[in-house]
Amino acid sequence: MTKIFETPLYPYERSPDQDALTAVRRPVVIIGAGPIGLGLAIDLAQAEVPVVVLDDNDKVSFGSRAVCYAKRPLEILDRLGCGAPMVAKGVEWNLGKVFFDRRQIFDFNLLTEQGHKQPAFINL
């Protein structure tokens, strides 16, 4: 593999909190450092709410931890400053189709009204 595809490892390091004389408490513990967990951590940190994020993965994921982002998460990510760049890179879609074998049996539009800032979904 070339250097660009090497997945760096981040070995476990003890937090100073673990060696404190008294137990250190945070009002929020977030389990999982995927897009939603990290987005929530950033959102709470911007509101000055102390959090700790726990994840059992010791590397940056080689592939996606999320592929499809819905309208509401995109609105939240936009508030955090990364929604617009994600929409710009992603494939937008509002229309869905359901097939049985080769025959389309149903279709739907998830944004039937005009004026939404974000698409119904993007694939990234």
N, C-alpha and C positions, 0 to 999 in steps of 0.2 A: 504494500500500500504506500501511496505517496504521503508526504508530510501533511497535506491538507486533510486527509481522511483519518489521521491518527486521533484516537480519542484520549484526551488527557485524563489521568486519574488524580483524584484528590483524596489522599489517604486521611483516615480519621485523625482528628486532632481534638484534644480535650478543650472544652470551653473553660474560661476562667470561672464561670458560674459553678462548675462542677467541683471546684476546689475551694469555694468560699466557705467561711466559717459558719455562716447561717444559710439556710436554703434560700435560693434566689427564685422568686416567683414572677411570672409574666401573666398578665390578664388574659392573653390569647396564645394558644399553642396551635400551630397550623401543621397538619400532617400531610406531607406531599409537596414537593417543589416543582410541580408541573405549572402550566400557565395560570391556572386558577389559583393555586396556592401562593405562587409568587406575586400574582396580581393583587390578591387580598393583602399580602404582607406589605406591599408598596402602598396600597390604599390606606391601610391602618397606620403605617409609619408616617405618611403625610399628615394624618390627623393626630400625630404624636401619641399613638397607642403602642406601647411596647409589645412586641411579639417575638416568638421563637418559632423557627421553621425546622421541622424534622423530616428527613428523607433518607431512605436506606440506599440510595444510589450514590456511588462514589465517583461518578463521571458525568460529563455533559452527554446527554443522549445522542446516539448516532443518528437516529431518526426522530420523527416527531413524537411529542408527548400529547399532541392534539393536532388533528388534521382539519377539522371542520369547526368553524366558529360561528355561533348564532348571533343574531342582532343585539340582544341584551349584553352578552359579554363584550361585543365590539363597542357598545356604548360605554361600558365601564373602562375598557382598554383605551378608548379615546380620551376619557377623563384623565387617565394616567400618562397620556402622551404618546401612546404607541398604536392606537386604533387606526388612525389615518394611514400610517406607513404600511400596516398590515393589509388594509383594504387595497392600497395601491399595488401591492405585490400579489395579492390573492386572486383567485378566480371567483367572481361574484355569481350568485344564483338566487333566484326567487321562485323559479318554477320547478316543480317536482313531477316526475312521471313514474307510474307503477306499471310494470310489465308482467304478464303471465306468458311464459315461453317467449315468443316474438311479438305477441299482441299487446299493445298498450290498452290497459283496462281502466286507468284512472290518471288524471292530472290535476294539479292544484297550484295556486299562486299564493305564496306566503305573505306577500305585501300587496294586498289588493288596493290600498289607498296610496295616493301620491304624497310626497313631502317628507318621507323618512330620510334621516341623515345617513343611516347605515343600511346596507343590503340585508336581506333576510339571513343569508349565510355567505361565508367565503370558505373556500378550500385553500389551504396554505401548505 
